[in-house]
Amino acid sequence: MKVLVIGAGAVGAYFGARLLEAGVDVTFLVRPARAAQLRQGLSVKSPLGDVHIAAPPHVISDNLGKDYGLILLSCKAYDLPGAIESFSPAVGADTAILPLLNGMRHLDQLRQRFGARPVLGGQCQISATLAADGSVLHLNETHQLSFGELENPRSDRALAIEAMLSKAKFDSRRSDSILQEMWEKWVFIAALAGSTCSMRASVGDIVRAAGADFGRRMLGECAAIAAAQGFSPRQPFIAKMDSVLTDTSSTLAASMLRDIERGARTEAEHVVGDLLARRGRTDERSNSELSLLALAYAHLKAYELRRAATPTPGR
């Protein structure tokens, strides 16, 4: 099975490099500037073992063919429309698309463009960033990826993808309930982003500032929206996430906070705004009760508006 990884940002480059390390046929679809970096090789620095690929296969969209069995999509949510246009020539009759984006809106966008059949569900948990030289820095020992068919969990192609991913040195798993897992991840990252971005602080700093109930209430609000959509988070998940968001020693903060701190664009609309929009009429609380998620969204949108009105040189 030939794999096309869309872009070579931190997440795509990490999983793509691990697959190449395992002998999988992987090509990166990149822009010319990233192609120039990849011609010098691709390095991953990880607590779980470094990787160096001397000549990672890569292509630009003008030279794209249709012979790919799997497209691994890990762009930022706001870059999805452009990414779709760039990789659409590679989508053939038997191509599967595995997105690793946050939230749920991307599933609708992909199905609208390509139909329901090619689109899988997927999610990953990894903390990684790109260094100035284009190498990948894996920041901890977590590198998990799960995926699944949205309708037929044990399809032949799902089993084939499972077998291929299992060769690589990361934790991969085929899921029979991928939508549930995606909703649970969405609940957590929205609660984490909502709390740490609003307070501009790590979880531990918030808790030590007598704000333990802030993260807990944010989690509860996000979980209630998921439940109203038919994906009530499971109790073990809620218990674990509650402990994460009330840990006094935690240095955890959302990657969205790092985006804010470096003046970058955020996924506020896709992670917080879209979840808030799905609340709709299911929220029976009185109008007088403060929605922490709505407050967090307003905070993030205000940042985005100010950022857009104050361009930075070189951006």
VEXRO-841731 format. One record per atom (N, C-alpha, C): residue in three letters; y negated, x negated, z negated. Coordinates in steps of 0.05 Angstrom, whole numbers, plus 5000, padded with zeros to 4 digits. Layout:
BEGIN
AlaYXZ ...
//
This chain:
BEGIN
Met502449835000 Met500050005000 Met497549825000 Lys495849875019 Lys493249725020 Lys491249865003 Val489749714988 Val487749824970 Val484949734978 Leu483149914979 Leu480349854984 Leu478749914959 Val477549704948 Val475849734924 Val472949754933 Ile471649974925 Ile468850014934 Ile466949864916 Gly465749664928 Gly463949494913 Gly465449284897 Ala464049094887 Ala465248884870 Ala463448844846 Gly462649064833 Gly461249054808 Gly463248974786 Ala462448984761 Ala464048884740 Ala466749034738 Val466749294739 Val469249444736 Val471049414761 Gly469949464784 Gly471549444809 Gly472549164813 Ala470848964808 Ala471748684812 Ala473948604792 Tyr473748704767 Tyr475748644747 Tyr478448754756 Phe478649014761 Phe481149134767 Phe482149024794 Gly480348984813 Gly481148884839 Gly482248604837 Ala481048434820 Ala481948154817 Ala484748154803 Arg485148334784 Arg487748344771 Arg489848434790 Leu489248614808 Leu491148704828 Leu491748474848 Leu489748334856 Leu490148104874 Leu491847894860 Glu491347844835 Glu492947664819 Glu495947734820 Ala496447994821 Ala499248094820 Ala500448114848 Gly498948024869 Gly499948024896 Gly499548284912 Val497948464901 Val497348714915 Val495348654938 Asp495548804960 Asp493848774983 Asp491248924978 Val489148774969 Val486648884961 Val484348774978 Thr482548954987 Thr480148875001 Thr477748994987 Phe475548844983 Phe473148954972 Phe471249034994 Leu470149284992 Leu468049375010 Leu465349304996 Val463849125008 Val461349034994 Val459049025014 Arg456648985002 Arg454248945017 Arg454148645024 Pro452448575044 Pro452348295052 Pro451748095030 Ala449948155011 Ala449347964990 Ala451747914972 Arg453248114966 Arg455648074949 Arg457747934966 Ala457847984992 Ala459747845009 Ala459347545008 Ala456747465008 Ala456147185006 Ala457147054981 Gln456947204958 Gln458047104933 Gln461047084934 Leu462347284945 Leu465247284946 Leu466347064964 Arg464846974983 Arg465746744999 Arg466046494983 Gln464746484960 Gln465046264941 Gln467346304921 Gly468646534923 Gly470846594905 Gly470046814885 Leu471946914871 Leu471547124850 Leu472947034824 Ser471347004803 Ser472446914777 Ser472147134756 Val474247164740 Val474147344717 Val474647174692 Lys472947204673 Lys473247064647 Lys473847284626 Ser476247264615 Ser477247474597 Ser478747354574 Pro478547494550 Pro480147404527 Pro483147434533 Leu483847584553 Leu486647634560 Leu487647464583 Gly486047264590 Gly486847074611 Gly484847084634 Asp483946844642 Asp482046824664 Asp483546844691 Val481946924711 Val483046944738 Val481046824757 His481946674777 His480146584798 His481546634825 Ile480146794842 Ile481146854869 Ile479446684888 Ala480646494901 Ala479046304917 Ala477746444941 Ala479146624953 Ala478046754977 Ala478747054977 Pro477347214960 Pro478047494958 Pro477347644984 Pro479247784996 Pro478747935020 Pro476448135017 His474648145035 His472448325033 His471548405061 Val470048625062 Val469248735088 Val466648885083 Ile464948905104 Ile462649075103 Ile463249335119 Ser461649545114 Ser462449805125 Ser462649815155 Asp461149645169 Asp461149645198 Asp463949565209 Asn465449425193 Asn468049325203 Asn470449465190 Leu470049695179 Leu472049835163 Leu474049975181 Gly476649945174 Gly478750095188 Gly479750325171 Lys481950455180 Lys483050695167 Lys485750655155 Asp486650405151 Asp489350365143 Asp489750315113 Tyr488150455097 Tyr488350425068 Tyr489750655055 Gly491650585037 Gly493050795023 Gly491650894998 Leu490050714986 Leu488550784961 Leu485750674962 Ile483850844956 Ile481050754953 Ile480350774923 Leu479650544911 Leu478950524883 Leu475950524881 Leu474850734869 Leu471950784869 Leu470850754841 Ser469050564837 Ser468050514810 Ser465050474810 Cys463550594828 Cys460650554829 Cys459350714807 Lys456750664803 Lys455250834785 Lys455051114798 Ala454851324781 Ala454851594791 Ala452451644810 Tyr450151524804 Tyr447851574821 Tyr448051434848 Asp449951254851 Asp450451114877 Asp452551254893 Leu453751464883 Leu456051594897 Leu455451684925 Pro453151824930 Pro452651924958 Pro452651694978 Gly451451464971 Gly451451244989 Gly454151114992 Ala455651104970 Ala458350994971 Ala460151164989 Ile459951424987 Ile461551605003 Ile461051545033 Glu458551515041 Glu457951455069 Glu459151185077 Ser459150995059 Ser460050725066 Ser463150715070 Phe464650865053 Phe467550845055 Phe468851075071 Ser467351265079 Ser468551495093 Ser470151415118 Pro469351215133 Pro471051135156 Pro473851045148 Ala474250965123 Ala476850865114 Ala478751085105 Val477751335103 Val479451555093 Val481051675116 Gly483651615115 Gly485451725135 Gly487051965125 Ala488952055140 Ala490452295133 Ala492052255107 Asp492852005101 Asp494551965077 Asp493151795055 Thr490451775057 Thr489051615038 Thr488551765012 Ala489051634989 Ala488351754963 Ala485851614953 Ile484151774940 Ile481651674929 Ile481751694899 Leu481551464885 Leu481751454856 Leu479051374845 Pro477451574835 Pro474851514824 Pro475051444794 Leu473451244786 Leu473351174757 Leu470551214746 Leu469251424756 Leu466551484748 Leu466451644722 Asn464151644709 Asn463851804685 Asn463052094692 Gly463852274674 Gly463152554678 Gly465152694696 Met464252914708 Met465953084726 Met464653144753 Arg462053114755 Arg460653204779 Arg461853064804 His462752814801 His463652664824 His466152794837 Leu467752934821 Leu470153064833 Leu469253274853 Asp467253434845 Asp466153634864 Asp465053514889 Gln463553294886 Gln462353154909 Gln464453044928 Leu466452924917 Leu468552804933 Leu470253024948 Arg470853234933 Arg472453454946 Arg470853594967 Gln468253624962 Gln466553744982 Gln466453585008 Arg466553325006 Arg466353145029 Arg469053105043 Phe471253075027 Phe473753005039 Phe475953215036 Gly475353435022 Gly477453635016 Gly478853564990 Ala480453744981 Ala481753704954 Ala484053504955 Arg485553494977 Arg488053334977 Arg487753044970 Pro485752894982 Pro485652614976 Pro484752534948 Val483552714934 Val482152644909 Val483952654885 Leu484152434871 Leu485552414845 Leu483552424822 Gly484552464798 Gly482952434774 Gly483452154763 Gly481452044750 Gly481951784738 Gly479751714717 Gln480451534700 Gln478451434681 Gln479351154671 Cys477451004662 Cys478150734652 Cys476550674627 Gln477550494612 Gln476150404588 Gln476150094589 Ile473749984593 Ile473449694595 Ile470549634590 Ser470049404577 Ser467349314573 Ser467049054588 Ala465549064610 Ala465348824627 Ala462548824640 Thr461648584647 Thr459048564660 Thr459248334681 Leu457348334699 Leu457148114718 Leu455247904708 Ala456047654710 Ala454247424705 Ala452447374729 Ala450447214725 Ala448547164747 Ala449847044772 Asp452046904768 Asp453446784791 Asp455446974804 Gly455647214794 Gly457447414806 Gly460147424794 Ser460747254774 Ser463247264761 Ser463347494741 Val465747574734 Val466147804716 Val466647704688 Leu465147804668 Leu465547744640 Leu466847984627 His469347954619 His470748164604 His470248124575 Leu469048324562 Leu467748274536 Leu469548324512 Asn471848454516 Asn473748494493 Asn476548504504 Glu478448614489 Glu481248614498 Glu482148884508 Thr480349064514 Thr480949324525 Thr480649324555 His482749394569 His482549424598 His484649634607 Gln483849884603 Gln485650114607 Gln484850274631 Leu486750374646 Leu486250544669 Leu488350754670 Ser487551004671 Ser489451224674 Ser488651394698 Phe490551524711 Phe490051674735 Phe492051904737 Gly491552094754 Gly493452304758 Gly492652484780 Glu494652614792 Glu494052834811 Glu492753064796 Leu491053204810 Leu489653434798 Leu491453684799 Glu493453684816 Glu495153924818 Glu498153854815 Asn499053634826 Asn501953574826 Asn502353294814 Pro502653284787 Pro502653024773 Pro504752834782 Arg507152934791 Arg509252754798 Arg509652744829 Ser507552744843 Ser507752724872 Ser508752444880 Asp509852424904 Asp510852164913 Asp508651954913 Arg506252034921 Arg504151824922 Arg503251744894 Ala503251934875 Ala502551864847 Ala504551664836 Leu507051704842 Leu509151524832 Leu508951254845 Ala508151244871 Ala507750994885 Ala505450844874 Ile503250984869 Ile500850854857 Ile501550744829 Glu503050904814 Glu503850814787 Glu505350554789 Ala507250534807 Ala508850294810 Ala507150054818 Met505250104836 Met503549884845 Met501749784822 Leu500449964808 Leu498649884786 Leu500149754764 Ser502649824760 Ser504149704737 Ser504649404741 Lys504249304765 Lys504649014770 Lys502348844758 Ala500048974754 Ala497648814747 Ala497448784717 Lys495948574708 Lys495648514680 Lys493348674668 Phe493548934670 Phe491849114654 Phe493549354647 Asp492549514628 Asp494149744619 Asp493649984637 Ser495650064652 Ser495450284671 Ser497450504664 Arg496750744670 Arg498550964663 Arg497951204681 Arg500151324691 Arg499851584705 Arg499851804684 Ser498051994687 Ser497752204667 Ser498352474680 Asp499752644665 Asp500252914673 Asp497953104665 Ser496052994650 Ser493753164641 Ser491153004644 Ile490652904668 Ile488352724672 Ile485752874667 Leu485553124674 Leu482953264669 Leu482353284640 Gln484353324623 Gln483853334594 Gln482853064585 Glu484052854595 Glu483252584587 Glu480352524596 Met479752614620 Met477052564631 Met474952714615 Trp475652964607 Trp473753124590 Trp473352984563 Glu475552894551 Glu475252764525 Glu473652514527 Lys474052354548 Lys472352114551 Lys469452194554 Trp468952404570 Trp466252494575 Trp464852584548 Val466352734532 Val465352814506 Val464452574490 Phe466152364489 Phe465552134473 Phe463151974483 Ile463151914510 Ile460951754520 Ile458351904519 Ala458352164522 Ala455952314520 Ala454852314491 Ala456652334472 Ala455852324443 Ala454852044436 Leu456251844446 Leu455451564441 Leu452751504454 Ala452451574479 Ala449951524493 Ala447651684481 Gly448251944475 Gly446152104463 Gly445152004437 Ser446951904420 Ser446051804394 Ser444851524395 Thr446251334408 Thr445151064408 Thr442651024425 Cys442451174447 Cys440051164463 Cys437651294449 Ser438151524436 Ser436051654422 Ser434951484399 Met436651354385 Met435851184363 Met435250894371 Arg435950824396 Arg435650544405 Arg436950354386 Ala439450414378 Ala440750254358 Ala443750284361 Ser445250094349 Ser448150114349 Ser449150334330 Val451650404332 Val452850604314 Val452450514285 Gly453150264278 Gly452950174251 Gly450150184240 Asp448150114257 Asp445350124248 Asp444550414242 Ile445450594259 Ile444750884255 Ile445950984229 Val448450914224 Val449851014200 Val448550894175 Arg447850634176 Arg446650504153 Arg443750604148 Ala442650734168 Ala439950854165 Ala440251144156 Ala442451214144 Ala442951484134 Ala443251684157 Gly444251584180 Gly444551764203 Gly447351824210 Ala449251804191 Ala452051854198 Ala452452134209 Asp450952334199 Asp451352604208 Asp450252644236 Phe448552464245 Phe447352484272 Phe449552464293 Gly451052244292 Gly453252204311 Gly455352424309 Arg455952504285 Arg458052714281 Arg457152974293 Arg454653054289 Arg453653304301 Arg453453284331 Met452753054342 Met452653014371 Met455453044382 Leu457452924369 Leu460252954378 Leu461153244377 Gly460453384356 Gly461253664354 Gly460053834376 Glu457553784382 Glu456153934403 Glu457453884431 Cys458053634437 Cys459353574462 Cys462153694464 Ala463653674441 Ala466353784441 Ala466354094445 Ala464254224434 Ala464154514437 Ala463654594466 Ile462154434481 Ile461754494509 Ile464454454525 Ala465854244519 Ala468454204532 Ala470354434526 Ala470454514501 Ala472154734493 Ala471454994508 Ala468855044512 Ala468055284526 Ala468855274555 Gln469255034566 Gln470054994594 Gln473154994597 Gly474555034574 Gly477455044575 Gly478854774570 Phe477354574560 Phe478454314554 Phe477754234526 Ser478654384507 Ser478054324479 Ser479254054471 Pro477653864461 Pro478753604454 Pro480853634432 Arg482953474435 Arg485153494416 Arg484353374389 Gln485553474367 Gln484653394341 Gln484953094335 Pro487052964343 Pro487152674339 Pro484852524352 Phe484052614376 Phe481852494390 Phe479252534374 Ile478752784364 Ile476352834349 Ile476252674323 Ala478552654310 Ala478652494285 Ala478052204291 Lys479152094312 Lys478751814319 Lys475851764326 Met474651934343 Met471951894351 Met469951934328 Asp470552114310 Asp468852154287 Asp468751904270 Ser471051774268 Ser471151524252 Ser469551304267 Val469651304293 Val468251094309 Val465251134305 Leu464351384306 Leu461451444305 Leu460251444277 Thr461951394257 Thr460951384229 Thr461751124216 Asp462350924231 Asp463150664221 Asp460650494214 Thr460250434189 Thr457850284181 Thr457749994192 Ser460049884198 Ser460149604208 Ser460149584238 Ser460049804252 Ser460349804281 Ser457849694295 Thr458349514315 Thr456249424333 Thr456249564359 Leu457849774361 Leu458149924386 Leu455650064394 Ala454950054419 Ala452750204431 Ala453550274460 Ala452450484470 Ala453050564497 Ala451950364517 Ser453450334540 Ser452350164561 Ser449750264571 Met449250524568 Met446750644577 Met444450534561 Leu444950464535 Leu442850334519 Leu442150064531 Arg444149914539 Arg443649654552 Arg442049684577 Asp442549904592 Asp441049954616 Asp438049994609 Ile437550154588 Ile434850204580 Ile433449944571 Glu434949784556 Glu433749534545 Glu432949344567 Arg434349354590 Arg433549174612 Arg431949314633 Gly431049554627 Gly429249704646 Gly430649804670 Ala433249854669 Ala434849944692 Ala435150244693 Arg436050334716 Arg436650624719 Arg439050694702 Thr439250944693 Thr441451024676 Thr442951254689 Glu445351314678 Glu446951544687 Glu446351794670 Ala443951814659 Ala443252034641 Ala443852304653 Glu443252334679 Glu443552594692 Glu446552674693 His448252474697 His451052534702 His452652544676 Val451852384656 Val453352374631 Val452352574611 Val449752594608 Val448552774588 Val447553034600 Gly446053014622 Gly444853244634 Gly446853444645 Asp448853344659 Asp450853524671 Asp452553664649 Leu453153514628 Leu454653644606 Leu452953854593 Leu450453804589 Leu448554004577 Leu448354244596 Ala448254204622 Ala448054424641 Ala450554604640 Arg452854494634 Arg455354654632 Arg455554814607 Arg453754764588 Arg453654934564 Arg453055224572 Gly451155254591 Gly450455514602 Gly450055724580 Arg451455944583 Arg451156164564 Arg453356164543 Thr454955944543 Thr457055934523 Thr456055864496 Asp453655754494 Asp452555674468 Asp451255914454 Glu452555994432 Glu451656234418 Glu449756174395 Arg448955924393 Arg447155854371 Arg444455984375 Ser443056034354 Ser440356144356 Ser438455944369 Asn436356044382 Asn434455864395 Asn433055694375 Ser433055764349 Ser431655604329 Ser433255354321 Glu435855344328 Glu437455114320 Glu437054884340 Leu436454654330 Leu435954424347 Leu438454334361 Ser438354294387 Ser440554184403 Ser440053884404 Leu441653724391 Leu441353434392 Leu441853334420 Leu443653454434 Leu444253364462 Leu441853414480 Ala440553644476 Ala438153704492 Ala435953504486 Leu435653434460 Leu433653244452 Leu434252974464 Ala436752884464 Ala437552634475 Ala436952624505 Tyr437552844519 Tyr437052864548 Tyr434152844554 Ala432452984539 Ala429552964543 Ala428552684539 His429652544519 His428952264513 His429652094537 Leu432052124548 Leu432951964571 Leu431352024596 Lys430752274601 Lys429252344624 Lys426352244622 Ala425252244598 Ala422552144595 Ala422551844601 Tyr424651704593 Tyr424851424600 Tyr424951384630 Glu426651544644 Glu426951524673 Glu424251584687 Leu422851784678 Leu420251844690 Leu418251624687 Arg418151504663 Arg416351284658 Arg417151044674 Arg419750994676 Arg420650764692 Arg419850794721 Ala420151044732 Ala419551094760 Ala416551064765 Ala414851124745 Ala411951114748 Ala410850834744 Thr412550654733 Thr411650374728 Thr413550184741 Pro413350154767 Pro415249974781 Pro415049684771 Thr417349564770 Thr417549284762 Thr417649104787 Pro416248884787 Pro416448704810 Pro419348624817 Gly419948644842 Gly422648584850 Gly424648814850 Arg423749044839 Arg425549274839 Arg425049454862 
//
